[in-house]
Amino acid sequence: MKKEYSLIAERLAEQIHVGQVDRAGVDYFKGHLSTVAANFEDDDIAKPVAYLHDSVEDQFLYGYHEVIELLIMRGVDNKVAIEIGLVVDAMSKREYESYDEYLVRVKQNPIAVRVKLKDIAHNMDLSRLKKVSNKDLKRVEKYRKAVEFLES
C-alpha cells in the first residue's frame, strides 16, 4: 500500500474540518485528528481512518460514500478507499443509535476499535482543558466504560 494514501487522507481531513476547534479551543485537525493519527505511523489503513474518523459524524457534509469518492478522486486505489470508508462508517455514530449500540458496532471492526481507543484516550485527557467541568468528568466516566467494553 502506498504511503501517500495517508497524506491524501490527512489533506482531506484538514479541508473537511477547516475552522473547527476542539473542546480546548484548539484547531480540531491539528489538535485532535493529527494526535490520534500519530499513533498509527506504520498502518496504511488505520492512519487514514484516524484522520477521517470524524469526517462523517461531526461534519454532516459527507456520508462515508462521499469520503470514498473523495479519496478515489485524489488518487487512492478504489479497493483501499472502500476499506478506509467502511472503517470510517463503522466509527460514525448514527443519530438513532444509543452510545452502547454504537460501541457494539465499532467493536465488530478491529481497525475501528484500535482507532476509537486512541480517539477516546485523547478525548479523556483533561489536561488539555483550561477548566474542567462536571460535564467533562461525566464524559470521562462514559469514556472509561467505553474503553472497558472495547478492550473486553
C-alpha positions in Angstrom: 0.0 0.0 0.0 1.2 3.5 -0.8 2.3 5.8 2.0 0.8 8.8 0.1 -2.7 7.5 0.9 -2.2 8.7 4.5 -1.1 12.1 3.2 -4.2 12.2 0.9 -6.4 11.4 3.9 -4.6 14.0 6.0 -5.2 16.8 3.5 -8.8 15.7 3.0 -9.4 15.8 6.8 -7.8 19.2 7.1 -10.2 20.5 4.4 -13.2 18.9 5.9 -12.5 20.2 9.4 -11.3 23.7 8.5 -12.3 26.2 11.1 -13.4 23.6 13.6 -12.0 23.6 17.1 -12.0 21.1 19.9 -13.2 21.5 23.5 -9.9 23.1 24.4 -10.4 25.7 21.7 -7.5 24.2 19.6 -7.7 23.6 15.8 -9.5 20.3 15.5 -7.3 19.0 12.8 -4.0 19.9 14.4 -5.1 19.2 18.0 -7.2 16.1 17.8 -7.0 14.4 14.4 -3.3 14.7 14.0 -2.7 13.5 17.6 -4.9 10.4 17.0 -3.3 9.7 13.6 0.2 9.9 15.1 -0.4 6.6 16.8 -0.6 4.7 13.5 2.6 5.6 11.7 3.1 2.1 10.3 -0.5 1.2 9.5 -1.7 2.2 6.0 -5.4 1.8 6.8 -5.6 2.9 10.4 -3.7 6.1 9.8 -6.0 7.4 7.1 -9.0 6.3 9.2 -7.6 8.2 12.2 -7.5 11.4 10.1 -11.0 10.8 8.7 -12.8 9.2 11.6 -14.9 12.2 12.5 -15.5 13.4 8.9 -18.9 11.8 8.6 -20.1 12.0 12.2 -19.1 15.6 13.1 -19.5 17.4 9.8 -22.8 16.2 8.4 -21.5 17.3 5.0 -20.4 13.9 3.9 -21.5 10.3 4.2 -18.9 7.6 4.0 -19.8 7.1 0.3 -18.6 10.7 -0.3 -15.5 10.1 1.7 -14.7 7.1 -0.5 -15.4 9.1 -3.7 -13.2 12.0 -2.5 -10.3 9.6 -1.7 -10.6 8.0 -5.1 -10.7 11.4 -6.8 -7.5 12.3 -5.1 -5.7 9.1 -6.2 -6.4 6.4 -3.6 -6.9 3.0 -5.1 -10.6 2.0 -5.2 -10.2 -1.0 -3.0 -8.2 0.9 -0.4 -10.6 3.8 -0.5 -13.5 1.5 0.1 -11.7 -0.2 3.0 -10.9 3.2 4.6 -14.5 4.4 4.0 -16.1 1.2 5.6 -14.0 1.7 8.7 -14.9 5.4 8.9 -18.5 4.3 8.6 -18.1 1.8 11.4 -16.8 4.6 13.6 -19.6 7.1 12.7 -22.4 7.1 15.3 -25.9 7.2 13.8 -28.5 9.7 15.1 -30.8 6.9 16.0 -28.2 4.8 17.9 -27.6 4.8 21.6 -23.9 5.1 22.5 -23.9 1.5 23.7 -25.4 0.3 20.3 -22.7 2.4 18.6 -19.9 0.8 20.6 -21.2 -2.7 19.7 -21.0 -1.8 16.1 -17.5 -0.3 16.5 -16.3 -3.4 18.3 -17.1 -5.5 15.2 -14.3 -3.9 13.2 -10.7 -4.4 14.7 -9.3 -1.3 13.0 -12.2 0.8 14.2 -11.6 -0.5 17.7 -7.9 0.5 17.6 -8.6 4.0 16.3 -11.5 4.5 18.6 -9.4 3.6 21.6 -6.8 6.3 20.6 -9.6 8.8 19.9 -11.1 8.1 23.4 -7.7 8.4 25.1 -7.1 11.8 23.6 -10.7 12.9 24.5 -10.1 11.8 28.1 -7.0 13.9 28.5 -8.4 16.7 30.7 -5.0 18.4 31.0 -5.8 19.9 27.6 -8.7 21.9 29.1 -8.3 25.3 30.8 -11.1 24.5 33.2 -12.6 21.0 34.0 -16.4 21.0 34.5 -18.7 18.3 35.9 -19.8 17.7 32.3 -16.2 16.9 31.4 -15.9 14.5 34.4 -19.1 12.7 33.4 -17.8 12.4 29.8 -14.6 10.8 31.0 -16.5 8.3 33.0 -18.6 7.4 29.9 -15.3 7.0 28.0 -13.8 4.8 30.7 -16.8 2.4 30.4 -16.4 2.5 26.6 -12.7 1.6 26.9 -13.5 -1.3 29.2 -16.1 -2.6 26.7 -13.9 -2.2 23.6 -11.0 -3.9 25.3 -13.0 -6.8 26.6 
